[in-house]
Amino acid sequence: MIIAVHGDVDLNTEPQLSACLTRSLTTDECPRLIVDLSHTTFVSATGLALLAQAHNTARAHDGWLRITAPSDLVRRSLIRGGFQDKIPIAATPEAACHGSERPDPPTR
C-alpha cells in the first residue's frame, strides 16, 4: 500500500497521518507500506517519531515500511533523525517495492 503525504508533517497534521498509518498497518496480517514523501515540505520531530513508530509496528507484524522520494530538506531531517540506518529510503515507490530489507546507504 502507498500512502502519499502532502504538505507539512507536524503537530497539526500528525493525528490525521497517525490514523491513516494505523488503519493501513492493521488491515493486513503482514503490512507492507510505502510512505511517499515527494510532496512533503517539512517533517517535525513529531512526524519522525510517528514514522519510527509505524516502522516498528510493521516490523512487529512481519511487514515493512519504506520511505520514498523525500525532498532534500526532508531527507536531511530523516538523516538527522537516524532513519537512514533504520528505514529504507528509495527514490520512487517502484524502487521501494523491489528494494531489499536493508536501508539505502546514506547520501552526502
N, C-alpha and C positions, 0 to 999 in steps of 0.2 A: 504494500500500500504506500502511496506517496502523499505526503502532506505538504502543501505549498504554503509557506509562511510569508506574509506581506507586511511591510512597514517595520515598526519597532517591536521588539520583544522586551517588555519591561513590566513593572508592577501593574500598569493599567491593562495590559493585554495578556498577562500571564494566566488569569483564570480561564479565559476562552481557549488558549492553546493547551493548557493543562487538561481541560475537559476533552478536547479533541484527541490528544495523545492517549489519555486514559481509555477512552472509548475504542481507539484503534488497537491498543495493546491488550485489551480484554476480550475482544471479539474473536480472536484467533487462538488456537491452542499453542501454536508456535509462531508468535508475531514476528513479522519482518516488515520493518518500517523505514522508509526513506523520508527524511525531512529536507525538503528543497528550500534553501535559503537564498535563492537567486534574486528574490525581490525583497529581501530583508535588509533594512538600513542600519539597524542597531540591535545588539543583544546585551542586555544588562546582566549583572551578576545573578539576578533572579532568574533570567532566561537561561543562563548557563547551568544553574542548579537544576532547573526543570528538565533540560536536555540530558543532564547526567542521570537524573532520577529515571527518566524514560528509558535510557540506555540500560540501566541496572535492572529495571522491570522486564525489559525484553530478554535480557540475558538469563534472568531467573526463570523464564518460561521457555528456555532453549531457543530463543529467537535472536534477532539482532536489530540494531538501529544504526543507520548510516546517514551522514550529512552530505548534502550536495550543494555545489555552486555558491559558496559564500563569497560575498564581495571582499575586497582586500581588508576593509575595516572590520567586518565580521570575522574573517579568518584570523586577523590579529587578536581579536578578543578570544576566539577559540584556542589559539595557541597560548596566549597568556593564562588561560584557564587550564592548560594542560591537556586539552582534548585531543591533540594530535597523537598522543600516546594511548588514548583510550577508545576513541570512536573513529571509525574510518571516515575520511573526508574525501569525496570524489568530485570530479569536475562536472559530471552530469548524472541524472538519475539512471540512465542506461549503464554507465560505468559502475555505479553503486550496486546495481542488480547483479552484475557479473564480477564484482570485486571479491577479494579474499576477506577472511575474517579479521585480518590484520589491518590496522590503520595505515593510510598513506604516509610515506615519510614526510617529515616537515619540510616546508619550503622556506627559503630566506628571501 
